[in-house]
Amino acid sequence: MDVYEPIMGAFPIAKKLWRAIVENKGLPSPDTVGKMLESIGLEKLFLGKGLGLFRNNFVIALLIPRENMIVVDFISATGDLSDALELIAYYDREIDCYVVEIIPANELEYEENLGVEPVIIDAKTFELKSYPVLGEFKQGKKTIILKVDNETYRLWRESGKLNICPVCGGELRWREKKAICTDCGIEVMIDEKR
């Protein structure tokens, strides 16, 4: 997998965290999250003393594990903070759920709305209580393509929000198993193989 932008790293890691929380009945260890980051093509430069540093030519990821929380900051290797994203996985006592959310580091530019629905997992049953649309990105000829598997598509259809872009919250226009966002230009494709 090629990760050219912070969002291309945040989406697949959020999905991997969702799966790990359900399988392990809790938050994964920092070492496990480090392996997730390596699985998307980021090289481990340092992991220890409460911090992990991973990177490729385009993206830097900082893994900051805390008690009952995991934070991964994705920053463009160019240093442009306008694209930076923060991925947070934590246990929320108030709602008795595990939450995985992607938020912009630069809230002014995004006006506090990225459009990504958080993953909310019941802490007792470990069933999903939200409808996140997560997948893997690939660079297309003219656009960035978000590939979602059939299970994700089924959940998304159940939510009744197929016309809302999972990245920016804009309007999606569908043609068969492909859609394009009229606002951000992201293309969404249903990946039949997965």
Secondary structure, 3 states (H helix, E strand, C coil): CCCCCHHHHHHHHHHHHHHHHHHHCCCCCHHHHHHHHHHCCCEEEEEECCEEEEECCCEEEEEEEECCEEEEEEEECCCCHHHCEEEEEEEECCCCEEEEEEEECCHHHHCCCCCCCCEEEECCCCCECCCCCCCEEEECCCCEEEEEEHHHHHHHHHHCCCCECCCCCCEEEEECCEEEECCCCCEEEEECCC
